[in-house]
Amino acid sequence: ELNPACVQSCPPKALVFGDLNDPSSEVSRLTRSRRATKLLGELGTLPKVTYLEQASWEDEADKL
């Protein structure tokens, strides 16, 4: 899988690149997670960047 240079050179998982239209892709899954937020999305700005809140112990417990 090819990734942009910015994704390849960043620390692990700092940037994720992929196909949002593929529901099984990592980027699509992360965008749908409860940690996902879009800056000013509630104003209808249709932002293209999704930010993930820091994982909590509850998120880690969900993986068990």
Distance bins in CASP14 RR format, pairs under 12 A and 6 or more apart:
PFRMAT RR
TARGET T0000
AUTHOR 0000-0000-0000
RMODE 2
METHOD distances of the structure
MODEL  1
1 7 0 0 0 0 0 1 0 0 0 0 0
1 8 0 0 0 0 0 1 0 0 0 0 0
1 16 0 0 0 0 0 1 0 0 0 0 0
1 17 0 0 0 0 1 0 0 0 0 0 0
1 18 0 0 0 0 1 0 0 0 0 0 0
1 19 0 0 0 0 0 1 0 0 0 0 0
1 22 0 0 0 0 0 1 0 0 0 0 0
1 25 0 0 0 0 1 0 0 0 0 0 0
1 26 0 0 0 0 0 1 0 0 0 0 0
1 27 0 0 0 0 0 1 0 0 0 0 0
2 8 0 0 0 0 1 0 0 0 0 0 0
2 17 0 0 0 0 1 0 0 0 0 0 0
2 18 0 0 0 0 1 0 0 0 0 0 0
2 19 0 0 0 0 0 1 0 0 0 0 0
3 9 0 0 0 0 1 0 0 0 0 0 0
3 10 0 0 0 0 1 0 0 0 0 0 0
3 15 0 0 0 0 1 0 0 0 0 0 0
3 16 0 0 0 0 1 0 0 0 0 0 0
3 17 1 0 1 0 0 0 0 0 0 0 0
3 18 0 0 0 0 1 0 0 0 0 0 0
3 19 0 0 0 0 0 1 0 0 0 0 0
3 26 0 0 0 0 0 1 0 0 0 0 0
3 27 0 0 0 0 0 1 0 0 0 0 0
4 10 0 0 0 0 1 0 0 0 0 0 0
4 15 0 0 0 0 1 0 0 0 0 0 0
4 16 0 0 0 0 0 1 0 0 0 0 0
4 17 1 0 1 0 0 0 0 0 0 0 0
4 18 0 0 0 0 1 0 0 0 0 0 0
5 15 0 0 0 0 0 1 0 0 0 0 0
5 17 0 0 0 0 0 1 0 0 0 0 0
6 14 0 0 0 0 1 0 0 0 0 0 0
6 15 1 0 0 1 0 0 0 0 0 0 0
6 16 0 0 0 0 0 1 0 0 0 0 0
6 17 0 0 0 0 1 0 0 0 0 0 0
7 13 0 0 0 0 1 0 0 0 0 0 0
7 14 0 0 0 0 1 0 0 0 0 0 0
7 15 1 0 1 0 0 0 0 0 0 0 0
7 16 1 0 0 1 0 0 0 0 0 0 0
7 17 1 0 1 0 0 0 0 0 0 0 0
7 18 0 0 0 0 1 0 0 0 0 0 0
7 26 0 0 0 0 0 1 0 0 0 0 0
7 27 0 0 0 0 0 1 0 0 0 0 0
8 14 0 0 0 0 0 1 0 0 0 0 0
8 15 0 0 0 0 1 0 0 0 0 0 0
8 16 0 0 0 0 0 1 0 0 0 0 0
8 17 0 0 0 0 1 0 0 0 0 0 0
9 15 0 0 0 0 1 0 0 0 0 0 0
10 16 0 0 0 0 1 0 0 0 0 0 0
10 17 0 0 0 0 0 1 0 0 0 0 0
13 26 0 0 0 0 1 0 0 0 0 0 0
13 27 0 0 0 0 0 1 0 0 0 0 0
13 30 0 0 0 0 1 0 0 0 0 0 0
13 52 0 0 0 0 1 0 0 0 0 0 0
13 55 0 0 0 0 0 1 0 0 0 0 0
14 51 0 0 0 0 0 1 0 0 0 0 0
14 52 0 0 0 0 0 1 0 0 0 0 0
15 26 0 0 0 0 0 1 0 0 0 0 0
15 27 0 0 0 0 1 0 0 0 0 0 0
15 30 0 0 0 0 0 1 0 0 0 0 0
15 49 0 0 0 0 0 1 0 0 0 0 0
15 50 0 0 0 0 0 1 0 0 0 0 0
15 51 0 0 0 0 0 1 0 0 0 0 0
15 52 0 0 0 0 0 1 0 0 0 0 0
16 25 0 0 0 0 1 0 0 0 0 0 0
16 26 1 0 1 0 0 0 0 0 0 0 0
16 27 1 0 1 0 0 0 0 0 0 0 0
16 28 0 0 0 0 1 0 0 0 0 0 0
16 29 0 0 0 0 1 0 0 0 0 0 0
16 30 1 0 0 1 0 0 0 0 0 0 0
16 31 0 0 0 0 1 0 0 0 0 0 0
16 33 0 0 0 0 0 1 0 0 0 0 0
16 36 0 0 0 0 0 1 0 0 0 0 0
16 49 0 0 0 0 0 1 0 0 0 0 0
16 50 0 0 0 0 1 0 0 0 0 0 0
16 51 0 0 0 0 0 1 0 0 0 0 0
16 52 0 0 0 0 1 0 0 0 0 0 0
17 25 0 0 0 0 1 0 0 0 0 0 0
17 26 0 0 0 0 1 0 0 0 0 0 0
17 27 1 0 0 1 0 0 0 0 0 0 0
17 28 0 0 0 0 0 1 0 0 0 0 0
17 30 0 0 0 0 0 1 0 0 0 0 0
17 31 0 0 0 0 0 1 0 0 0 0 0
17 49 0 0 0 0 0 1 0 0 0 0 0
17 50 0 0 0 0 0 1 0 0 0 0 0
18 24 0 0 0 0 0 1 0 0 0 0 0
18 25 1 0 1 0 0 0 0 0 0 0 0
18 26 1 0 0 1 0 0 0 0 0 0 0
18 27 1 0 1 0 0 0 0 0 0 0 0
18 28 1 0 0 1 0 0 0 0 0 0 0
18 29 0 0 0 0 0 1 0 0 0 0 0
18 30 0 0 0 0 0 1 0 0 0 0 0
18 31 0 0 0 0 0 1 0 0 0 0 0
18 50 0 0 0 0 0 1 0 0 0 0 0
19 25 1 0 1 0 0 0 0 0 0 0 0
19 26 0 0 0 0 1 0 0 0 0 0 0
19 27 1 0 0 1 0 0 0 0 0 0 0
19 28 1 0 0 1 0 0 0 0 0 0 0
19 29 0 0 0 0 0 1 0 0 0 0 0
19 31 0 0 0 0 0 1 0 0 0 0 0
20 26 0 0 0 0 0 1 0 0 0 0 0
20 27 1 0 0 1 0 0 0 0 0 0 0
20 28 1 0 1 0 0 0 0 0 0 0 0
20 29 0 0 0 0 0 1 0 0 0 0 0
20 30 0 0 0 0 0 1 0 0 0 0 0
20 31 1 0 0 1 0 0 0 0 0 0 0
20 32 0 0 0 0 1 0 0 0 0 0 0
20 36 0 0 0 0 0 1 0 0 0 0 0
20 48 0 0 0 0 1 0 0 0 0 0 0
20 49 0 0 0 0 0 1 0 0 0 0 0
20 50 0 0 0 0 1 0 0 0 0 0 0
21 27 0 0 0 0 0 1 0 0 0 0 0
21 28 1 0 0 1 0 0 0 0 0 0 0
21 31 0 0 0 0 0 1 0 0 0 0 0
22 28 1 0 1 0 0 0 0 0 0 0 0
22 29 0 0 0 0 1 0 0 0 0 0 0
22 31 0 0 0 0 0 1 0 0 0 0 0
23 29 1 0 0 1 0 0 0 0 0 0 0
23 30 0 0 0 0 0 1 0 0 0 0 0
23 31 0 0 0 0 0 1 0 0 0 0 0
23 32 0 0 0 0 1 0 0 0 0 0 0
24 32 0 0 0 0 0 1 0 0 0 0 0
25 31 0 0 0 0 1 0 0 0 0 0 0
25 32 0 0 0 0 0 1 0 0 0 0 0
26 32 0 0 0 0 0 1 0 0 0 0 0
26 33 0 0 0 0 0 1 0 0 0 0 0
26 52 0 0 0 0 0 1 0 0 0 0 0
27 33 0 0 0 0 0 1 0 0 0 0 0
27 36 0 0 0 0 0 1 0 0 0 0 0
27 48 0 0 0 0 0 1 0 0 0 0 0
27 49 0 0 0 0 0 1 0 0 0 0 0
27 50 0 0 0 0 1 0 0 0 0 0 0
27 52 0 0 0 0 0 1 0 0 0 0 0
28 36 0 0 0 0 0 1 0 0 0 0 0
28 50 0 0 0 0 0 1 0 0 0 0 0
29 35 0 0 0 0 0 1 0 0 0 0 0
29 36 0 0 0 0 1 0 0 0 0 0 0
29 50 0 0 0 0 0 1 0 0 0 0 0
29 52 0 0 0 0 0 1 0 0 0 0 0
30 36 1 0 0 1 0 0 0 0 0 0 0
30 37 0 0 0 0 0 1 0 0 0 0 0
30 50 1 0 0 1 0 0 0 0 0 0 0
30 51 0 0 0 0 0 1 0 0 0 0 0
30 52 1 0 0 1 0 0 0 0 0 0 0
30 53 0 0 0 0 0 1 0 0 0 0 0
30 55 0 0 0 0 0 1 0 0 0 0 0
30 59 0 0 0 0 0 1 0 0 0 0 0
31 37 0 0 0 0 0 1 0 0 0 0 0
31 38 0 0 0 0 1 0 0 0 0 0 0
31 47 0 0 0 0 0 1 0 0 0 0 0
31 48 0 0 0 0 0 1 0 0 0 0 0
31 49 0 0 0 0 0 1 0 0 0 0 0
31 50 1 0 1 0 0 0 0 0 0 0 0
31 51 0 0 0 0 0 1 0 0 0 0 0
31 52 0 0 0 0 1 0 0 0 0 0 0
32 50 0 0 0 0 1 0 0 0 0 0 0
32 52 0 0 0 0 0 1 0 0 0 0 0
33 50 0 0 0 0 1 0 0 0 0 0 0
33 51 0 0 0 0 0 1 0 0 0 0 0
33 52 1 0 0 1 0 0 0 0 0 0 0
33 53 0 0 0 0 1 0 0 0 0 0 0
33 55 0 0 0 0 1 0 0 0 0 0 0
33 59 0 0 0 0 1 0 0 0 0 0 0
33 62 0 0 0 0 0 1 0 0 0 0 0
33 63 0 0 0 0 0 1 0 0 0 0 0
34 52 0 0 0 0 1 0 0 0 0 0 0
34 53 0 0 0 0 1 0 0 0 0 0 0
34 55 0 0 0 0 0 1 0 0 0 0 0
34 56 0 0 0 0 0 1 0 0 0 0 0
34 58 0 0 0 0 1 0 0 0 0 0 0
34 59 0 0 0 0 1 0 0 0 0 0 0
34 62 0 0 0 0 1 0 0 0 0 0 0
35 50 0 0 0 0 1 0 0 0 0 0 0
35 51 0 0 0 0 1 0 0 0 0 0 0
35 52 1 0 1 0 0 0 0 0 0 0 0
35 53 1 0 1 0 0 0 0 0 0 0 0
35 54 1 0 0 1 0 0 0 0 0 0 0
35 55 1 0 0 1 0 0 0 0 0 0 0
35 56 0 0 0 0 1 0 0 0 0 0 0
35 58 0 0 0 0 0 1 0 0 0 0 0
35 59 1 0 0 1 0 0 0 0 0 0 0
35 60 0 0 0 0 0 1 0 0 0 0 0
35 62 0 0 0 0 0 1 0 0 0 0 0
36 47 0 0 0 0 0 1 0 0 0 0 0
36 49 0 0 0 0 0 1 0 0 0 0 0
36 50 1 0 1 0 0 0 0 0 0 0 0
36 51 1 0 0 1 0 0 0 0 0 0 0
36 52 1 0 1 0 0 0 0 0 0 0 0
36 53 0 0 0 0 1 0 0 0 0 0 0
36 55 0 0 0 0 0 1 0 0 0 0 0
36 59 0 0 0 0 0 1 0 0 0 0 0
37 47 0 0 0 0 1 0 0 0 0 0 0
37 49 0 0 0 0 0 1 0 0 0 0 0
37 50 1 0 0 1 0 0 0 0 0 0 0
37 51 1 0 1 0 0 0 0 0 0 0 0
37 52 1 0 0 1 0 0 0 0 0 0 0
37 53 1 0 0 1 0 0 0 0 0 0 0
37 54 0 0 0 0 0 1 0 0 0 0 0
38 44 0 0 0 0 1 0 0 0 0 0 0
38 45 0 0 0 0 1 0 0 0 0 0 0
38 46 0 0 0 0 1 0 0 0 0 0 0
38 47 1 0 1 0 0 0 0 0 0 0 0
38 48 0 0 0 0 1 0 0 0 0 0 0
38 49 1 0 0 1 0 0 0 0 0 0 0
38 50 1 0 1 0 0 0 0 0 0 0 0
38 51 1 0 0 1 0 0 0 0 0 0 0
38 52 0 0 0 0 0 1 0 0 0 0 0
38 53 0 0 0 0 0 1 0 0 0 0 0
39 45 1 0 0 1 0 0 0 0 0 0 0
39 46 0 0 0 0 0 1 0 0 0 0 0
39 47 1 0 1 0 0 0 0 0 0 0 0
39 48 0 0 0 0 0 1 0 0 0 0 0
39 49 1 0 0 1 0 0 0 0 0 0 0
39 50 0 0 0 0 1 0 0 0 0 0 0
39 51 1 0 0 1 0 0 0 0 0 0 0
40 46 0 0 0 0 1 0 0 0 0 0 0
40 47 1 0 0 1 0 0 0 0 0 0 0
40 49 0 0 0 0 0 1 0 0 0 0 0
40 51 0 0 0 0 0 1 0 0 0 0 0
41 47 1 0 1 0 0 0 0 0 0 0 0
41 48 0 0 0 0 0 1 0 0 0 0 0
41 49 0 0 0 0 0 1 0 0 0 0 0
41 50 0 0 0 0 0 1 0 0 0 0 0
41 51 0 0 0 0 0 1 0 0 0 0 0
52 59 0 0 0 0 0 1 0 0 0 0 0
53 59 0 0 0 0 1 0 0 0 0 0 0
54 60 0 0 0 0 0 1 0 0 0 0 0
55 61 0 0 0 0 0 1 0 0 0 0 0
55 62 0 0 0 0 1 0 0 0 0 0 0
55 63 0 0 0 0 1 0 0 0 0 0 0
56 62 0 0 0 0 1 0 0 0 0 0 0
56 63 0 0 0 0 0 1 0 0 0 0 0
57 63 0 0 0 0 0 1 0 0 0 0 0
57 64 0 0 0 0 0 1 0 0 0 0 0
58 64 0 0 0 0 0 1 0 0 0 0 0
END
